Amino acid sequence: MPKINIVPADRIKNLPPYLFAAIDKMKQEAIRQGKDVINLGIGDPDLPTPAPIIERLQKAVADPRNHQYPSYEGMLSFRQAVAKWYQSRFNVTLDPVTEVVTLIGSKEGIGHAPLAFINPGDTALMTSPGYPVYHAGTLFAGGRSYFVPLLEKNGFLPDLSSIPESVAKEARIFFINSPNNPTAAVATRAFFESVIDFANRYNILICHDAAYSEIYYDGVRPVSFLDVPGAKEVGIEFHSLSKTFNMTGWRIGFAVGNGEALAALLKIKSNMDSGVFQAVQEAGIAALEMQDAALGPIRKIYQERRDALVPGLHKLGFKVVSPQASFYVWIKIPANTLSAEFASRLLSEAAIVATPGVGFGTAGEGYIRMTLTSSTERLLEAIDRMEKAGVVGG
Ligand SMILES: *Cc1c(COP(=O)(O)O)cnc(C)c1O
């Protein structure tokens, strides 16, 4: 049979290897060798979706009205539930018709956003370390990524004054993310105010990723970017039901904020996808209506885990700030050690999967990330194994 040469486009060749796939391969290999692997690598909640959400889906799935194509922007009832939740949770008023767009998970919206705002050769600002999709989406749009480092001395918030004037002038969008993956840093209101000034000065659209706003500790609630005066004029906020309600597999999220920006994003989306299954949107309404009834117990569990893992790491000599939000722990490793080497030592000597910081960007070198998505018992077991194997900080 004749055969053609399959030649992937440059945009695929230029992609950095997808970090979590590489980690997964290492893990599979260890499991194949019969090891009892403790996976602290992947940010996917281990807890089940709360029952009322599942029940709402079960009902909705039987309704033939939900079997047809949904609307591109999402059901009005879902967008109204989002607006209502934003009002009660963040004190932010949204017009459900023009200021809320339903997404197939926030990753979908984040990945598509550069197609809506970046021309070939344009610059997108983002942080290093950071969620890999900001860069991938920018690459696919033919744009260039400029990485602002997240440094310990700045509380892991981007230092806007470090961005060269020439870069800022060329930038069209800026991805920021609080509570942060992977550093767990939480933006202050003052930081958001400086971001809004920066956006106005250089005419840059702010894309704030708030996937972890509801995973917080000690009762200290992260603020919404949109709760800061002037934010809606310069930006949009991405949100997800995934991490909040243990719904990563369901694929539902939303973007809110600037109506013109959302209309541009929707233009891309309506040519690429056909929205979220309505039964899933119905379940999403149930989730947003549950609010703290669902979230209180979930937060309590993560907090208990944090309070087991972090003191254990301190005992082993690691420098780590106890997270105030997100389910990530960002751990400084001993100086002169590469994060990939440290992660592979953890796996081979203690059968623990952790994510090397460098996988989130070059400024993540010197750190590893662990997640709180395993039981307290497993986290304590991980500390025990590290101690026995002598994989310690310092
Ligand atoms: C998990 C994650 C997302 C994407 O979540 P979805 O399931 O696509 O909604 C977005 N941003 C960050 C920082 C994440 O960690």
The ligand as a MOL file (V3000), in Angstrom:
LIG
                    3D

  0  0  0     0  0            999 V3000
M  V30 BEGIN CTAB
M  V30 COUNTS 15 15 0 0 0
M  V30 BEGIN ATOM
M  V30 1 C -6.9350 22.4940 36.9390 0
M  V30 2 C -6.6570 23.8690 36.4740 0
M  V30 3 C -7.4430 24.4820 35.4800 0
M  V30 4 C -8.4200 23.7500 34.5980 0
M  V30 5 O -9.4430 23.1260 35.1920 0
M  V30 6 P -10.6860 22.6470 34.3380 0
M  V30 7 O -10.9360 21.2720 34.8210 0
M  V30 8 O -10.3620 22.6860 32.8950 0
M  V30 9 O -11.7620 23.6150 34.6670 0
M  V30 10 C -7.2020 25.8040 35.1760 0
M  V30 11 N -6.2310 26.4940 35.7760 0
M  V30 12 C -5.4420 25.9450 36.7060 0
M  V30 13 C -4.3950 26.7710 37.3300 0
M  V30 14 C -5.6200 24.6170 37.0780 0
M  V30 15 O -4.7970 24.0690 37.9690 0
M  V30 END ATOM
M  V30 BEGIN BOND
M  V30 1 1 1 2
M  V30 2 1 2 3
M  V30 3 2 2 14
M  V30 4 1 3 4
M  V30 5 2 3 10
M  V30 6 1 4 5
M  V30 7 1 5 6
M  V30 8 2 6 7
M  V30 9 1 6 8
M  V30 10 1 6 9
M  V30 11 1 10 11
M  V30 12 2 11 12
M  V30 13 1 12 13
M  V30 14 1 12 14
M  V30 15 1 14 15
M  V30 END BOND
M  V30 END CTAB
M  END
